Amino acid sequence: MIDPATLQPITGTFLAPLINDTGTNNWGRKEWEANFRLARSIGMDTIILIGVEYDIGGHRQSALDPRNTTWKEDPNLFSMVFRLCEENGLKLYCGGVCDGNNVYADRPEEEIAENRQVFEMALDRFGKHKCFHGFYVTLEAIPWQYHWPEIVEGVCDAARALDRSKKTLISPTFNAPRGDMASRYTPQEFGEVYGRMFDRLKGKLDACAWQDKFNDVDCKFGQMQPNVLDQWYAAAQVFHRRNGIALWGNVESFQRPSQAVGAHAYFRQADYRNLITKIQSASRFCEKLITFEFFTCMSPQAEWGSAGRLLERYIEAVGIDRARVAWPQRTAPAAARSTSFEEPSS
């Protein structure tokens, strides 16, 4: 058993309205509102809108798409997230654009300009909202790709120029210890490479939440082996402290397809044992834990039934009072509520 005292609770989550590799839930207003109440009731205080626009396979997808909602309260998902954060007292980080055409075609200046445009739009529409806490740099690449350092620095500079009161956040990846980062770096080398990059971000970046990705802890004859994820957090802690950047953990609540197989598939909910072990590791080093993605991977309303069960196991492990949890009520459409095939008697 893991002692709940060794576990920090997850207090924030990404919300990814445009990514469907974790499944599509087709929620309406009632389901979204119930999910936000649920998140708040288990102690979450932060929502990160991971991206407002994407270019995916040459097609532009936008959280501003008017087809995103079928209810009058919100003209699109972008507006809905601001409304529900405001109503539930949650802090919101607004993400920007991730345009593959810019990134792969060596146009970092255009990528920075498009992110600035989204930030300007968000400030114009929602700048007076109390929930509007910061900006999120959507590009999540690893450092040897796509002008990652220049784009991150440029987007942070744009955010600071627009509103210095807003916090800035990024969430790159360890890709360790079983991802491809481990095949390129030792934890020490990782610290040196990223440390040089983070030296450029001093005074521009407020927090970084590291994606933990693959992390399977071995168990031999009932004895748990050391969690090598600790080594990567320890390496990051050095250059975080040097540059005054808060160290967060992005404890992923989904399970990636096996790299050994090399398959790309829908991401399913994490094995709860793996999730809890990753939380324990991050708790030793991080100021705050967030996850990707609570609404899809831990909500009882999600597409897969294992999501609600993952939430149950998390609540048990962390020691959350179940009485305070705002469990959503599933409601079937009126025409589908009867389970009888018999005609009612007159």
Phi, psi and omega in degrees: 000142174266130180291124178304334180294342179269002185246124167284144173285156173281122185243012177202159178213148167286150171235118186243086185288346188250359184252125183248017180280356171256012178101153179252128186259341178056042180285152172252192184302313184298319181292317178298315181297320178295322179296319179293320176297320178298312181302315180297321186290337179263011172103009178282144179230000188222134174238133177245110175285104196293328179197136179271327178217145176227150164253114184238110179061033180084005179245133182270124176245142188220138173289351176270002180300122182293348178278355184292337182232152175241016182236151190285341185295331185225125179289340180195173182291330177302310179294322181300317182297317177298317181298312185288328174294318179296316182292330185257007178066036181257144175281139182239127168259125182265119176280175184241238187242145168230101186252107181301328179298316178294315187295312184280338183264016173064047178236063182299327181297322180289324177297316178297317181296321180291323176296317178300321180298318178295316179299318178298317179297317179296318178295321180296320185273324190230016184300336181270355179289134178296331184288340187287098191258330185189184179242144178246131177275109192290328183298124186245018188295162173272159202290343181271011182240151159054031183058037184308311182298318182294320182292315179299314180297317181294320179291321176298318177299318180297318179296316179298320181293328182282319183198102183289347179282345182274139178281157177240143186218141170230165179214074176282187189239141166291322190052038187219163359273357182247008175270187186283349174298321182294335179280350182250326185230151157276164175306323179295315179294322175303314180298323180289315182293308180291329179301319178296322179292317182290335174299328177289338186262003180300129181082354181247332183244133181267322184209152176224126179251114186278126172292125182276336177053228186288131177200087178256116180270128182284148174233121183241115181052042177084357181255122178288136179273163181300144177273107184290349176301331178304324182296324182285320175297319180297321179294318179293324182302326182297307184280341172295311181296321181298327185253006177065035180251126183296135179265114176248164174243128173263089184276102187291130181262012174244166183246123183280151173300150183297130176291335179296325179279328180077020185270147170248125183213180174298138177278126177262172180297147181292153166296129186298329180296320179293315180302312183295322178294321178293322176299318180299318179294311181298327182297335181286339189235334194261147177283331184208143176247133173234175181218159167236116000220118187304315188295324182269328190254350182225359180277136175297346179268000186288168184302319184260134181297335180294342179296313178296324178289328174297319176299317179301313182293323178297314180299318178297315186292317184279339178085036177282138178292114183298334183294337182269353185282128181272077183297129178291147176259120176284132178234128178275153174303147186307318184290346185251005188285329181286135177253005183262142175261001182269147174290137176296143179287146180275000000 
